[in-house]
């Protein structure tokens, strides 16, 4: 693979000044982790390796991000105040201990903890009112408890006690979502058609959907519960929930294995149809929806439960993807969410060298000409973080890794 260092250095130079980095962004985008300054702050912090100039630059980006989110409404970890909080917590892990602001991390964790408890209470209230299913914004990685919970787990790993109440609420709620028996035949994360508020890859079935992927499906909660279990954060029923979610993904896997983005409510009422699963439309090769994110969740579950079957299935899924040329993947661009950098980071994290090599070559070849420079999820900064991780240009032993924001670690 060609050396990624020149691209890393070029990208650092392009985003070093927060005003310049945000110059082409809308005010709304500037405050998001997906596209804006919380992402560039994380990028600079992760690459700093003790470099005072980069640490100071990351601080400037965090201050600019704080101004950008000042009037934003509460959300998950990719927009609004939660984006800044998530960036601060994960990014601070790469700073020297004397540069970690304990007071700032405490406030960030407190905000996210309150958000987690609020979402947990919302689900309880919905169930008491006779509601069925669980909204994406309650449980998923982008807006809900999977992503918020992983960031709170990261905060506890940094010794921030304010994260504990929200982490416990997230684990209990997600355990309940998975083990729910309120609607037999449909899992607790099934979303009725009338309750969909986020875009889905294809036509929305009237019978609703149970999503599979890491961004908006069960793979996100599964990954959090498994990672928390490995870290010693456990609530009653958590192991049973990990096993149940993993088994559901095994049940609805197509040959390969691979997974469609979702299973319709109608399909849930019947035995899995292998041919239909294999030919169902929608993205299935990216982190957000598809093999990389789901394989990662199964890998974490296999480690948490000491289950070699799950570990082997995760490996098989990545091996199957590696056998296809990168040009044939249904990824879009070099980014982390929909693109080849997400494949690269998963392959690097799970030690699949052939897949990592193919994804790295494809990402490096396309990163210059695709998408904005800023953008953790969709832009070049996220892709460059994956390339830098692959080429071991980052600190390899921080207490928390940046890709925890994607539930990869």
N, C-alpha and C positions, 0 to 999 in steps of 0.2 A: 504493500500500500504506500502511496506517496506520503510525504511528511505533511501532517496537518498543522505544524507549528506556524508557518507563515499565515495561514488563514486565521488561526487563533490570535496572533499578534495584530493582524489587520482588523479583526472584529473588535478587539479591545480598544484599539485606537479610535474606531468609528463610534463607539458608545461611551467613551471615557467621560465626556461632558454630558450631564443629564439634560441640559437645555438642547444640545445638539441631537441627543438620542431621541428626544420627544418632539423634535421640530415637525416631523411629518405625521404625527399621531393626532387623532382627535382628542379632546379633553377626556372623553370617556375611556378611550383605549389607553391613555397614558397611565391611568391608575390601576391597570389590570396586570396580573401576573402572566396571563396568557400572551399579551401583546406589548406591555409597557414597562414602566420604570421599576416595579417590584421585580420583574424578571431580569432587567439589566443589573440591578443591585446584587441579586443572587449570583448572576454570572460573574461579576467582578470579584465578589467575596470568595466564590469557589475557586477562582484562579489565582487568588492573591498569594498563597503560600508564604505568608509573612511579609510580603512586599507592602511597605507602608503606603506608597503612592496608590496602589490598588485598593487597599483597605480604606484609605481616605476617600477615594472615588466612590466606593460602595456606600460609605456613609452619606455622601452628597446625594446619591441616587435614592437612598432610603428617605432622606429629608424631603427631596422633591416628590417622591411617591406619597409621603404623608400629606403634602399639600394637595396632591391630585385626588386623593380619596376622601378628603375632608368632608365633602357633601354627599358622598356615595351612600346608598342604602346597604343594609346588611345582606351578605350573600355567603357563598362558600369560600374556598381558598384561592379562587382565580380572579375574583373581582371584588371591588369594595374594600373595606377595612381588613377583611380576612386575607386578601392578597398580600397586603403589606405585612400582616402578622405572620403569615406562612413564610414569606421571603426572609423576614428577620430571624425567625427561629431556625430554618434550615441553613440560611447563609451564615449565621453567627457560629455555627459549628466549625466553619473553616477559618475562623479568626483566632488569634492568640487569646488565651483566657483573659488577659488583662484588657482586651479590646471588646469583650462581650459585655454589653450593658445589661446587668442583672435587672435593673428596674424596668428597662424597656421590654425585655423578654417576659417579665412578669405581667406587664400590662397586655402584651400581645396574647399571652396564654390565657389571661383572664377573659379577654374579649372572646376568643375562640371557645373557651370553656362555657361561657354563658350562651353562646350561639348553639353549641352542641346540646346543652340542657334544654334550650328553647325548642329545638327540633324534636328532641325526645318527647317533650311535653305535648307538642303538636300532634305527634303520631298517637300518643295515648288518648288525647282528646278525640281525634278522628275515629279511633276504634270504638270508644265509648259511645260515639254518636252513630255507630253502625256503618261507618265507612269500610270499604274493602280495598285491598291492595295497598301499596305504599308509593307515594310520589317520588319521582327521581330526585327532586330537590331535597328530600329527606335523607335518602340513603346513599347517593352516588358519590363519585370521587370529585367531581368538579364543584358541585354546589352543596353536597350533603355530608353525612356523617362519616363516610369512608375516608374522604380527603381530610376533613376537619379532624377526625380521630387520629389519622396518621400523623398529622402535624402536632397534635397534643401529645401523642406518644413520643415524638421527637423531643418535645419540650421536657417531658419527664426524663428522657435520656440525657438531657443537659442539666438536670437537677432543678427544674422549675416546678415547684410544688403547686402553683396555681393551675396547672393543667389537669391535675388528678380528677376533680369532679366531672369535668366535661368528658374526659377519656372514659371514665366509668360509665357515664350516661350513653356514650356512643357505643361502647361494647355491649352493654345490656340491650340497647334498642336494636342493634343489628343482629344480635343473637336471637332476639324475639322475632324480627322480620323473617329470618331464615327458618326458624322452627315453628312458625305460626301454622295453626290448623284452622284458621277462621274460615277459609274458603277451600274445602277439599278439592284437590285436582289442580289448583293454581297456587304457585308459591307465593310467599309473603311479599315478594318484590314485584309481582305482577301489577301492571299499571292499566287501569281501565282506559278505554279510548278517550273518553271525555275529560280525563285528567292529564293527558299528555300536554306538557307546556314546552318541551324541547323538541327540536327537529329530530326525526328518525331517518335512517338511510333511505327507506323506500316508502311506498304507500302504507299508511297506518291501518292495520286490520281493525274492523269494527269490534272484534272480540278482545281488543287490548293486546298487550305484549308483556312477556317476561324476557328482559334483555340479558344477554350473555356477557358483554364486554367489560373491559376495565374502566372505561370512562363513565358509562351510565348503566352498566349491568351488574350481575351478581359477582363478577370477578373482583370488583373493587372491595366490597365488604368482605369477601372471602380472604383477600390478601391482607386486609387490616387485621381481621380476627386471628389469622395465622401468625402474622408478624408480632402482634401483641402477645400472643401465647408464647412465642419464642423468647420475648423480652421479659416474661414473667408477669404480664398484666392479664389476669384471667378473671372472668365472672362466671357464675353458675350457668351451665349449658353451653359454654363456648366451644368445647371440643366437639360436642354433638352437632353444633351448628356448622363448624368447619367440615366435618365429615359429610353432613347432609348437602351443603352447597357444592362440595367437590363431587359427590355422587350425582347430583343433578347435572352438572356439566358433563360428566362421563356419559350419563344417560342420553343427553341430547347432542352428543358429538357426531359429526359426519366422519366418514373414512378419511384417514390422513394422519392424525385427526385434525379437523378444523371445525369451525362453528359459524352458523349464521348469526347475524347481529341480534336477532330476537326470535322467540318462539311465540306464535300467536295463541290467544286464549282458546281458539278452536282446536289447534294442534295439541295443546296441552291435555285435551280431553281424550286423546287417542295414544296408542303406543307410538314411539318414535318411528318415522318412516325414513330409512337410510337414504333412499334416493332423493326424497324431498329435501332432507337436510343438506345433502351435497349440492343441490342445484338452487337452493333458496337464494334470492338476490341480496345484494348488500355487501359492503366492505368486510373482508375477513382476514386481511394480512397486516393490518396496522395495530398500533398499541390500543387505540381507543375502542375499536371494534375488531376483534379477530385474534389470531393465534398468539402473537407476542404477549399481549396483556393477560389472556386467559392462561397460557402456559406458565407465566410468572406466578399467577395466583395458585395454580395447581402445584407448582414447585414449592411455594411457601407452605401450602397445606401439607404436602408430603413431608416436609421437614418438621412441621409442628406435630404431626401425628406419627412420625417415624414410619411412614407408609411408602415402601418402595414402588408400589404400583402407580401412585400419583407422580412420583419423581420420574419414573420411566415414561409415563404418558406425556409429561411436559417435555422431556427430551425428544420423544418421537415427533411431537408437534413441531418443534423447531427444526428437527432434521428434515421433515417433509418440506418445510418452507425453504430450507437451504438447498434442496435439490432442484428448485426452480430458479431460473435467472432473475436477478433483481428487476430487470426491465419488465418482467411479467407479473410482478406483485401488484396488487391493486391499492398500493399506497399512492399518496399525492404529495410530490415535492420532497424536500429533505427534512422536514420538521419532525418534532417529537410525537405530536398527536396523531396526525394522519400519514406521516411520511416515513422515510427510510431511517431517520435518526432514532425513532422509537424502536424499530427492529434492531438497530445497532446496539442501543443501550441494553435491551433485554438480552441479546446474544452475548454481549460482554459480561453482564452481570451473572448469567447462568452458565458461562464458560463454553458456549458453542462457537468454536473458532471459525469453522467454515462459513457459518451464517454471519458472524461478526465481520469477517473479511469482505464478504460480498456487500454487506450493508454499508461498511465504511467506505469502500470504493465508490459506491453509488452516491452516498451522502456527500463525500468530498467533491465529486464531479459535478454535483448539481447545486451545492450550497451557494456558490458565487452568483448564480443567475436566477435563483428562485426565491421569491418572497422578500419581506423587509429584513433589515439587519436586526432590528429589535424584535422581541417576541420569544418568550420561553417555549410556548407550545407550538407556535406556527412559524416563527422566524428563525433567523440564522443563529441567534445566541444559544437557543436550545440545542440546535444541531451541532454547534461547535462544542458545547459542553459534552455531548456524547462522543464526539471525535477526540476531545482532549482526554476523556476518561479511558477510551479505548487505547490511546497511545501513552497512557500513564503520565499525563502532564499535570494531574491534580494531586493534592494530598490524598494518599490512599487510606489513611486511617483516622478520619475525623469521627467524632462520636455519633454523628448523623450524616448520612449521605444526601446529596442534592436530589437524587432520583427517588427519594422517599415521597416527594410530591407527586410521583406517578405510581406509588406503591410498588416500585421495583425493589426497594430495599427497606 
